[in-house]
Amino acid sequence: MENNVTEFVLMGLSRNAMEQQVYFVLFLLFYVIIIIGNLLIIVTIKGSSNLNSPMYFFLSYLSFIDVCYSSVTAPKLIVDFQAKVKVISFIGCLAQLFGVHFLGCTEIFLLTAMAYDRYVAICKPLHYTVIMNHRMCSILVVSSWLGGLVHSVVQTLLIAWLPFCGPNEIDHYFCDVHPLLKLACTDTYIVGIIVVANSGMISLSCFVILVVSYTVILLSLTTRSSEGRRKALSTCASHILVVILFFGPCIFIYLRPSTTFSEDKMVALFYTIITPMLNPLIYTLRNAEVKNAIKRLWNRRVMRKEN
């Protein structure tokens, strides 16, 4: 069957004109916070000699991914709030699908690598510098990018090969797998199973690994002093919160048959916009080293201006 669709119409978050204007201001503010907050984290880590541990190495990449990830959906969403017809080309739709899954899956693998880093740091402190050397950190980051790339290529090809003959209205604010499968002019049962096996199982498997890792970490803390427990928990709490905010919605969306619910759009906001916006706040507010590094960089800049 031939593909007769050259463009799709995104239904967006709302059809109410007044709500769209409110959303325009709100999500523009969110996007500005995402860009400024994550770039501040990157600049602070790169510009501070004190923040040279593997944890901050991974955090800088997490911030970079969050900037790119939110930029795949947020600018289009913001522009569409001012558009009468929210149109995206077929190629543009596939590109957005590729970007969302590439960067989203990369972030999943990177968060898993960060959990491994915390496990080694807390459970094997004497071997930490040997195990988590620069080579190992680089391997974990590169593997995260490659894993995300392979996953995204599979997802995009599955959709690209499907025939679309109309209707062309996507009940979402960006191009994703389940809404597109709903519009395909053929039986998508097998493709839907592959999507669940691909996206859903990646999310669930990594989440299980994370839960096991932090369970082992928490059990190991029972033998530590109260000060040791407090310090270890403070370094893990931020990561656990990010994992819950990111993995929960992902598992809800992708670990089920290819059906769509009206709540999907709101749930998707958590991993495409809300989590990238909150990550800098979560990691800075609970991390004294990052806050102190930001203050030192700011003071250094002020002193340069005065001189």
BELURTA-V162770 format. One record per residue. RES is the residue in three letters. D_LAST is the distance of its C-alpha to the last C-alpha in whole Angstrom. Layout:
res = <RES & RES>
d_last = <D_LAST & D_LAST>
//
This chain:
res = <MET & GLU & ASN & ASN & VAL & THR & GLU & PHE & VAL & LEU & MET & GLY & LEU & SER & ARG & ASN & ALA & MET & GLU & GLN & GLN & VAL & TYR & PHE & VAL & LEU & PHE & LEU & LEU & PHE & TYR & VAL & ILE & ILE & ILE & ILE & GLY & ASN & LEU & LEU & ILE & ILE & VAL & THR & ILE & LYS & GLY & SER & SER & ASN & LEU & ASN & SER & PRO & MET & TYR & PHE & PHE & LEU & SER & TYR & LEU & SER & PHE & ILE & ASP & VAL & CYS & TYR & SER & SER & VAL & THR & ALA & PRO & LYS & LEU & ILE & VAL & ASP & PHE & GLN & ALA & LYS & VAL & LYS & VAL & ILE & SER & PHE & ILE & GLY & CYS & LEU & ALA & GLN & LEU & PHE & GLY & VAL & HIS & PHE & LEU & GLY & CYS & THR & GLU & ILE & PHE & LEU & LEU & THR & ALA & MET & ALA & TYR & ASP & ARG & TYR & VAL & ALA & ILE & CYS & LYS & PRO & LEU & HIS & TYR & THR & VAL & ILE & MET & ASN & HIS & ARG & MET & CYS & SER & ILE & LEU & VAL & VAL & SER & SER & TRP & LEU & GLY & GLY & LEU & VAL & HIS & SER & VAL & VAL & GLN & THR & LEU & LEU & ILE & ALA & TRP & LEU & PRO & PHE & CYS & GLY & PRO & ASN & GLU & ILE & ASP & HIS & TYR & PHE & CYS & ASP & VAL & HIS & PRO & LEU & LEU & LYS & LEU & ALA & CYS & THR & ASP & THR & TYR & ILE & VAL & GLY & ILE & ILE & VAL & VAL & ALA & ASN & SER & GLY & MET & ILE & SER & LEU & SER & CYS & PHE & VAL & ILE & LEU & VAL & VAL & SER & TYR & THR & VAL & ILE & LEU & LEU & SER & LEU & THR & THR & ARG & SER & SER & GLU & GLY & ARG & ARG & LYS & ALA & LEU & SER & THR & CYS & ALA & SER & HIS & ILE & LEU & VAL & VAL & ILE & LEU & PHE & PHE & GLY & PRO & CYS & ILE & PHE & ILE & TYR & LEU & ARG & PRO & SER & THR & THR & PHE & SER & GLU & ASP & LYS & MET & VAL & ALA & LEU & PHE & TYR & THR & ILE & ILE & THR & PRO & MET & LEU & ASN & PRO & LEU & ILE & TYR & THR & LEU & ARG & ASN & ALA & GLU & VAL & LYS & ASN & ALA & ILE & LYS & ARG & LEU & TRP & ASN & ARG & ARG & VAL & MET & ARG & LYS & GLU & ASN>
d_last = <71 & 68 & 65 & 65 & 62 & 59 & 56 & 56 & 55 & 53 & 54 & 51 & 50 & 52 & 54 & 54 & 51 & 50 & 49 & 47 & 45 & 44 & 44 & 42 & 39 & 39 & 39 & 36 & 34 & 35 & 34 & 31 & 30 & 32 & 30 & 26 & 28 & 29 & 26 & 24 & 26 & 26 & 22 & 22 & 25 & 24 & 20 & 21 & 23 & 25 & 27 & 29 & 32 & 35 & 35 & 31 & 32 & 35 & 33 & 30 & 34 & 35 & 32 & 32 & 36 & 36 & 34 & 36 & 39 & 38 & 38 & 41 & 43 & 40 & 39 & 43 & 44 & 41 & 43 & 46 & 46 & 46 & 49 & 52 & 53 & 51 & 52 & 51 & 53 & 55 & 53 & 50 & 51 & 52 & 48 & 47 & 50 & 48 & 45 & 46 & 48 & 46 & 42 & 44 & 46 & 43 & 42 & 45 & 45 & 41 & 42 & 45 & 43 & 40 & 43 & 45 & 41 & 42 & 45 & 45 & 42 & 44 & 47 & 47 & 44 & 45 & 45 & 42 & 40 & 43 & 44 & 41 & 39 & 37 & 41 & 42 & 39 & 39 & 43 & 43 & 40 & 42 & 45 & 44 & 43 & 46 & 48 & 47 & 48 & 51 & 52 & 50 & 52 & 56 & 55 & 54 & 57 & 59 & 58 & 58 & 62 & 63 & 65 & 64 & 66 & 65 & 64 & 61 & 59 & 57 & 56 & 53 & 49 & 49 & 51 & 52 & 56 & 58 & 58 & 58 & 61 & 63 & 63 & 64 & 68 & 69 & 70 & 66 & 68 & 67 & 64 & 63 & 64 & 62 & 59 & 59 & 60 & 57 & 54 & 56 & 57 & 53 & 52 & 54 & 54 & 51 & 51 & 54 & 52 & 49 & 51 & 53 & 50 & 48 & 52 & 52 & 48 & 49 & 53 & 51 & 49 & 52 & 52 & 48 & 47 & 46 & 42 & 43 & 44 & 41 & 39 & 41 & 42 & 38 & 37 & 40 & 41 & 38 & 40 & 43 & 42 & 41 & 44 & 46 & 44 & 44 & 48 & 50 & 50 & 50 & 53 & 55 & 54 & 55 & 58 & 61 & 63 & 62 & 62 & 60 & 59 & 58 & 55 & 54 & 51 & 50 & 50 & 48 & 45 & 44 & 44 & 42 & 40 & 40 & 39 & 37 & 35 & 35 & 35 & 31 & 32 & 34 & 32 & 29 & 31 & 33 & 31 & 28 & 27 & 26 & 24 & 22 & 21 & 20 & 18 & 16 & 15 & 14 & 12 & 11 & 10 & 9 & 6 & 5 & 5 & 4 & 0>
//
